Amino acid sequence: MTQFVLILAIVLYFLVLVFIGIFSRKESDSVDGYYAAGKKLRYWIVSFSTNATGESSWLLLGLTGMGYVFGVHAFWVVVGEVLGVAFAWIFMARRFKVYTDKYNSITVPDFLEDRFNDTRHIMRVISAIILLPMVTSYVAAQLMASGKAFKAFLGIDYVTGIIIGLIIILFYTVIGGITAVARADFFHGLLMLMGLIALPIVAIVHCGGFGPMVASLKSIDPNLLKLAGPTGFNTIGIISIIGFLGVGLAFMGSPQLFVRYLAARDQKELIYGKYVAILFIIIVDTGAVLTGMAGRVLFTSLKDQEDILPTIALELFPALFTGLFIAIVLAAIISTVDSLLILLSSSIIRDVYQKVFRPDAPQKRLVFMGKIITVIVGIAAFWFSISETRLIFWFVLFAWAGIGAAFCPVMILSLFWKKMTKAGAIAGMCSGFLITMIWAIFFKSSTNLYEMVPGFFGGIIIIVLVSLFTQPPQKAAQDFESVSETVKKYKVQNPKIKG
């Protein structure tokens, strides 16, 4: 009976996604509709879907596992993510929206090309080269998580679980494009929010309350209650804190997130959306760490730290609610995979094939080819995900760092520094990405510093240095002032709206 209830919950969840895909199919018959939702998304869709995409399976399986292993030290990840989300929404989102409306952009490379007058399409090609391996790795990590989830909750074979999740994702993503993805991710965000409110509350109650939970953690390992980790505020501890804070850097420009700002209906949606987005990230991240900490008290001998959420759901909740938690884990996984598939599809079809080789290609052909690419990328990621040897948290963070270090420094400075040049932008993208890869391969094990940090700040330094010795594009300063004025005027015209 329990198994039947769990399977029923998953079937109902998948039926909702199928319905969303079918309902959204009319919005995806053009390149603009398939990749930018016709720029009609409302703020609740933008805010929930952006955070759901940014969080992914590492929130429910990885960050809860970090809470299990590191205790309160894992809250530095929460701080980093909240700061990153807040900066993106408060300072970057509206400026990016105004710029992309001005340029009629439907992808991040569209914006970068027009911002820097890149008539040779160099930045489009570099973007595609960077995104292809990173997105494939990222999707593979999410598919690993789906296999783990099916195996932990239902005892289904790991590979079979991956196949089931991938088929559903490809169905609604291919049919409905970014509109279906955004609507599905709003639904996913709601599920994640509910789950990460209920899980820590129930788990802490089973510990006897917050005080007894803390006392139990202290008896298990006093280091679990040290904010700086087991080594304290020495060099190793500070490097660990910086690395955890660095997780939030990728919220400030990653294209799979910023395409939601671009697709919003207008500035007003982004003003309202920031409050929802920031509150959301505070609640779910805090809930994930607390779930892991309570799980350490209740289940002290787990072989795999990333099994703590499934274990709590199976042991502490009735079957019906456990089925809901399966859906929540899958929601976290799928909400990232669908966005990444659309991102890479747009990079190949819109940014390279259409803009570089076939600007006159018919819309229907481009959309059809985009759907084919979506399927191909999904299948490629499946082959990379068959091995389940890597921890999801670290595998996801590697791909997250590669994308973030390549794009975020360029995005930040392009929005706030009018003297930034095309050469600086190109150098920043390449150096940020390469520094991240080199650090992860050769230096991370000896320094324990998350590769996003040197990649991000290295990219910024390179952009500034190269831009100081090269000329900014014509009209860059004029466009910069025009965008700034548009943002300011909107505040004046809408005095009741703050921010």
SULVENZI-V610011 format. One line per field, one symbol per residue. ss: DSSP state (a for helix, b for strand, c for the rest). phi: phi as a letter, one per 20 degrees, with the letter a starting at -180 (. if undefined). Layout:
BEGIN
ss = ???
phi = ???
END
This chain:
BEGIN
ss = caaaaaaaaaaaaaaaaaaaaaacaaaaccaaaaaaaaacbcaaaaaaaaaaaaaaaaaaaaaaaaaaaaaaaaaaaaaaaaaaaaaaaaaaaaaaaaaaaaaccccaaaaaaaaccccccaaaaaaaaaaaaaaaaaaaaaaaaaaaaaaaaacccaaaaaaaaaaaaaaaaaaaaaaaaaaaaaaaaaaaaaaaaaaaaaaaaacccaaaaaaaaaaacaaaacccccccccaaaaaaaaaaaaaaaaacccaaaaaaaacbccaaaaaaaaaaaaaaaaaaaaaaaaaaaaaaaaccccccaaaaaaaaaaaaccaaaaaaaaaaaaaaaaaaaaaaaaaaaaaaaaaaaaaaacccccaaaaaaaaaaaaaaaaaaaaaaaccccccaaaaaaaaaaaaaaaaaaaaaaaaacccccaaaaaaaaaaaaaaaaaaaaaaaaaacccaaaaaaaaaaaaaaaaaacccccccaaaaaaaaaaaaaaaaaacccccc
phi = .ffffffffffffffffffffffeffedecffffdclmlcfefffffffffffffmfffedfffffffedmfgffffggfffffffffffddgfffffgfffelecbffgfffffdlefemfffffgffffgfffffffgfffgffffffffedmfggfffffffffffffffffdmffffffffffffffffffeefgffffffffopfggffffffffagffdefenfemedgfffffffffffgffffeqfffeffffgeffafgfffffffffffgffffffffffffffffffcecffcgeeffgffffedcfgffffffffffffffffegfffffffffffefedfffedcfeffgffffffffffgfffffffgffeffdfefggffffffgffffffdfgfffffeccfefdffffffffffgffffffffeddffedmegfgffffffffffgfffffdcefffmffffgfffgfffffffffcffedn
END
